[in-house]
Amino acid sequence: MTSLDQFAAQKLAELDAKSLRRSLRETRRDGAVHAWRDGRRVLAFCDNDYLNLSQDERVKRAAIAAIETHGTGSGASRLVTGNHPLYAALEARLAALKGTEDAIVFGSGYLANIGIVPALVGPGDLILADALAHACLNAGARLSGAKVVLFRHNDLAHLTDLLASLRGAHRHCMILIDRVYSMDGDLAPVAEISALADQYDAWLMTDDAHGIGVLPKEDPALVPLQMGTLSKALGSYGGYLCAKAPIVDLLRSRARSFVYTTGLPPASVAAALAALDVIEGDPEWARTPVERARQFTRLLNLPNAESPIVPVVIGEADAALAASERLLEQGFLVTAIRPPTVPDGTARLRITFSAGHSEADVAALAEAVRAVLP
Ligand SMILES: *Cc1c(COP(=O)(O)O)cnc(C)c1O
């Protein structure tokens, strides 16, 4: 065994001992809300395809047509030859949707965040981020070289204290929050945080990965940097930032994860555009995931859902895994989320609802979840 082999084996053994080793399991989607796992057709309650648009015929046809016209790959960075004509249409569409002057599309939400933050702040600057902000906001913050301080989740008093004590000693300040917290499903107090940002001249960025398409629009007057993903309710792949034109222009020149990576395949851009058509044409469909989540929280006497994401916290990682396995045996696919994705001792079932789930599906899931709770 080389030292490298030994290192990997020892790390894996440590993860195994704590029930924290992760493994990939083949999952074949089957229509809007079903999937195949271990040879069984199950009802899935754990993807972020809230409007089932990744399986939608209109969206699929748009992607296929883009391949026929533009090919399967974009061939280069967007600044070289990868900026196929669909990009301008999508960026204009996103800017209009979000009420901003311009928009920039990245290869993914993760790439967007690790590109945007270091392009705007650096050493000598301050970043205040919610303790539960997404991993890629944290990654962007660390990459920037700015001083990074986390404030307690949704805690305005803590954020105010940090601004009061730290803001003055730093040139620029960025505040990073999720609009919807991905593992808890709760919302950020955006208006209050925006007021603090104004008061202390800090630049607020919201990550709307789980809001776009399924929650009412954000107020562009409150949030100068509206980031999000095309990979969830839009059923495609890619990330974006909507902002004023000079900010977007600066990022086109300076965001490294934009400049030094290949543009998205035309099919992904076309699919996102088609998804926006569907969403704008059917507001009732867009509202349904949150309604289903609320039905579920009512049935289990949980706090009223604010988004399509509902956590059922179990505690220890092995117990969460066991609960997930028992649900799978009954035909429900609900993954267990373990540390370090969530804090120690809060391993959970993360349940997500989509427009294609019927009320009967939700009632059946609620029964099954009640039965597996410790
Ligand atoms: C999923 C997610 C991302 C990453 O988006 P991708 O397009 O999947 O890379 C970023 N932020 C939040 C809050 C997310 O949930």
The ligand as an ORCA input file, in Angstrom:
! r2SCAN-3c Opt
* xyz 0 1
  C     -28.143     23.872     -5.000
  C     -27.671     25.145     -4.435
  C     -26.626     25.841     -5.030
  C     -25.812     25.279     -6.146
  O     -26.476     25.341     -7.360
  P     -26.040     24.324     -8.516
  O     -26.611     24.920     -9.743
  O     -26.617     23.001     -8.157
  O     -24.540     24.299     -8.516
  C     -26.325     27.082     -4.537
  N     -26.984     27.591     -3.478
  C     -27.965     26.936     -2.863
  C     -28.677     27.565     -1.714
  C     -28.339     25.685     -3.314
  O     -29.306     25.007     -2.682
*
